[in-house]
């Protein structure tokens, strides 16, 4: 496993621990554990990854609720979203889990990625800015379901 693949899998697993309800964490982590990631996928891996990506379509029901550890901020459209994310301290490059195979499993520049959200329908995406602290859930368009998740306390430890 390459360093890039290891980093991607850690992003996916740590984000599941940080932002999903307990009932969904392990299922999501198991789904990511033995999967190859883009860009080097064989035909079997492409089918598995596509099946994994379908889990994202109902993700709004699995997100941890607003509580003392996690705050949800409504997302605003366009350039304001980029400013909103950067003001929270996100790095300029984030990891993307997406229904769109063109974006899934990639590190993308927020400056390039955020404007594309409104230009084309990407379907549901989870943009992982800091795996244990900040993520942006995008529901195909900026809507009431799109939210910035900000963790104020560290997630439960692996175990």
Secondary structure, DSSP 8 states (H G I E B T S, - for coil): --HHHHHHHHHHHHHHHHHB-HHHHHHHHHHHHT---TTS--HHHHHHHHHHHHGGGGGGGTB--SSSSEEEEE---THHHHHHHHHTT--SEEEEEESSTTTTTEEEEHHHHHHHHHHS---EEEEEEETTTEEEEEESSSSTT-EEEEESS------
